[in-house]
Amino acid sequence: MPGSWPQGDFPGLNSGNCQITSPATSAYNCIAWAAGTNKQWWDPNGLYYWPPNVPREVTIEAVIQVYEVLGFSICIGGILEPGFEKIAIFAKQSGNKRMPTHAARQLDSGEWTSKLGACEDICHPEADSVSGPAYGKVAYFMSRPKPPRPA
């Protein structure tokens, strides 16, 4: 396996379908990375950054609100759409609740980028390439219009 993540957690990743795009670091996590930043770890517990006015709780609803604050809305799928940015929110079943586990961001190429915990950032072909024991599967896709590029 090309990275420092546990191979068993990500059975859909291999050296032929993912590329490491930055070194391992605990400076930021997948929630921040999907939001477009690598400056801080985003987590609802009081030790880390969490967007204002979003409940500090580990729920799918709170994670959706994080991205809604950033202008994203739930959408139907992860197919590349010109003029839109997309993210995928992952969840695992825990008893009768779905717990959020991961977020990935779609690149302009249509591929996806993920920050694997404190491990590396990777580029992978499909959102569900990181599905498996660690992250479960995609629960929601969200999109927002791309901001205009500066002239």
N, C-alpha and C positions, 0 to 999 in steps of 0.2 A: 504494500500500500504506500502511496506516495506521501501521505501526511502523518501527523502525530495523533489523529483521532483513532479511537478503537474501531477496527475494521468490522467487528460484529454488530456495531451500532448502525452501520450504514451499508447494508449488503448490496445496495444498488450502485455504490461508488467503486470505481476501479481506475487504474492508471490510464485506461483507454477512453474514459468518459468524463473525467474531471481534471481540472488544472488548478494548481495552487497559484493564487494571485497575490498573496501577501503573507508574511510570516506570522506564526502563532503569537498572540498577545492577549493579555487580559485587560487591555485598556478600554475595549468596547465589546459589545455582544451583538447577536443577530438582530435584536429588536432595533438597536441603534443603526446597525449596518443597513437593514432594510429601509430605514427612514432616511438614509443617505449621509450618515455621519460616522466618523471613526474617532470622535473626540472624547466620548464618555460611555460608560456602561449604563444602560437603561434597565431599570428593574423597579417594581413597585415597593420593595421594602425600603425603609427610610434611609438607607445608606447610599443610595444611588439616585441618579437623575430620573425623574418621571414627569411627563408633561403636566403643567398645571391644569387643574379642574378635571383630571382623569382619576377615577377611584384607584387607590393604591391597594389593589387586590390582584391575585393571580387567577384571572378568569378570562375566558374568550371575550366576553363583553368588554372588559377593560382594555384588552389589547386592540380590539376593533376600535374603541374610542381613541386610543393613542394615534392610530392612523387617520381616523376621521378628523382629528384636530389638525392634521397635516394636509387635509383636503382630499383624502381617499374615500371612496365609497365602495361598498360590496358590489362585485360584478360577477358575471356568469362563469368565466373561465380564464385560463392563463395563455390563451393564444395572443401572439404579438399583434397589437393594434397601433398603427402609426398615429402619433400625436398623444399617446397615453403612456404613463408609467404604471407598472403593475407590481404588486407584492402578493405573496402567498403566505397565509398564516396556517401553521401546522398545530395539530392537537393529538392527544392520546386520551383514551377512555380511562377514567379512574373512578370505579364504582359507577354511579349514575351521572357523573359529570365528565365533560370533555375539558381537559386541562391544556392550556396553550403551552407549546414546547419550543417553537421556532418560527422565524419569519425569514423569507428569502425575497430578493428583489430581481425583477426582470431587467436584463440589459438591452441596449438598443439592437443587438444582434438577434434577440429572441431567446438567447440562453439565459440562465439564472445565476445569481451570485448569492452565496451563503457564507456566513461567519459561523463556524462550527464551535460554539462555546468559546473557550480560551485558546482553541486551536486555530488553524489557518483560515483565511478566506479562500473560497474556491469558486470556480466557474463550472457549472454543470449544465447538461443539455436540456433537461426538463425540470420543472419544479419538483416533481416527485422522485427525482434521482436521490434525494436525501431522506425519503420515506424509509421507515424501518423501526426497530426497537427503540431507538433514542428519541425520535421525533414523532412517531406515529405517521399520520398522513395529512395531506392538505385538507383543511376544514373550510377555508374561505380564500377567495381571491378578491383583491381590492384594486381599484384603479383611480387615477386622477389625470386630468389633462397635463401634459408636459408644459412647464413654463416656457415662455418665448425665450429664445436665445438672444443674448445681448448683441447689438449690431456692431 
